[in-house]
């Protein structure tokens, strides 16, 4: 069956916005777009604007049941990591059940805010049924940790298994996430990059996130060294000093797709390198998490000026009050008003889908793409639709099977 929807405005992201256009949907995909609203028997949605379902490029769904962020505003990052470890240990023997429920909750919360794709940093144990949500597509980037040589082989074997795991769900695909410079050795990063290239998997790595991270790399000292020593994981050969983020970027550039998560403290030479490899590399900015830690002003404007692809993520509820990606967009608009509004839309649709390797199905409204869209009610006579959208809140619509009264309720 072909469903027809006559819409007031369609922000395709792949081209100019269309006014009074009809979308034709079959088998969960957009099959045609007709301008002019001449199609008969179409569901009349002329007081609505739609854009592709939002793509949250970076989150950790296992924290989705937290009522508020861990720690307090401005907490030092190593202290926050300690809070994360303590929280995870609190699951005890029920860790699989507790994590699964948090993941289910996180997917529901995401869908409530117009998100149709998430880049999920997944940790073991994984329960496949936790991701069973037809509204949200999950790119499951398995977190790989490894400073202890005794567990390296096991961790890499788990990553290789994740890469080829025969998922029974249609809304999930694999990726890989070597965690961060302070938690994984470079030889393991290289292995993850090789796996990404061989299996054409997206890769994400927390990098240039904090000044403490840079101190550990450059000097082999600081709060991260103290934390690792207390955990019995510090080895001088891993952190001899004299290292820079650029070395990691050069390695990540060999991956199929590589997303630098945060990139809060990139050097100008590192920004230039990312620009040179913009065909496969991107930076994910998590605005409200960035603000939670009181980081220096983000480099998003410098990154964009040099042609680096920047996408947005919520990070997790361990550092963010919610999973509302549109509030991240609104935050960036307030803090960086010179960034064009159309470019903001790309950061949570087309560009984010490319970063996660799902651009063939998501990120644009055009034939062959998913019929999941983010929808905004638009009042009659609205003089500026995009401004209205940016001031509002989206809802997630699946155009594959009609819309209910709940979908259409504007309250």
LINURFEN-V328767 format. One record per run of one state. SS is the DSSP state (a for helix, b for strand, c for the rest). FROM is the first residue (numbers start at 0). TO is the last residue. Records with the same first field share a line. If there is no record, write none. Layout:
BEGIN
SS=FROM-TO ; FROM-TO
END
This chain:
BEGIN
c=0-1 ; 11-16 ; 26-27 ; 35-41 ; 52-52 ; 59-59 ; 63-75 ; 89-90 ; 112-113 ; 122-126 ; 131-135 ; 144-144 ; 146-147 ; 164-170 ; 178-178 ; 180-182 ; 184-184 ; 199-200 ; 207-209 ; 219-221 ; 230-243 ; 252-255 ; 262-266 ; 276-279 ; 285-285 ; 292-298 ; 305-307 ; 312-323 ; 335-339 ; 347-348 ; 355-368 ; 370-370 ; 377-383 ; 391-393 ; 398-403 ; 408-410
b=2-10 ; 17-25 ; 28-34 ; 42-51 ; 53-58 ; 114-121 ; 136-143 ; 145-145 ; 171-177 ; 179-179 ; 183-183 ; 201-206 ; 256-261 ; 280-284 ; 308-311 ; 369-369 ; 371-376 ; 394-397
a=60-62 ; 76-88 ; 91-111 ; 127-130 ; 148-163 ; 185-198 ; 210-218 ; 222-229 ; 244-251 ; 267-275 ; 286-291 ; 299-304 ; 324-334 ; 340-346 ; 349-354 ; 384-390 ; 404-407
END
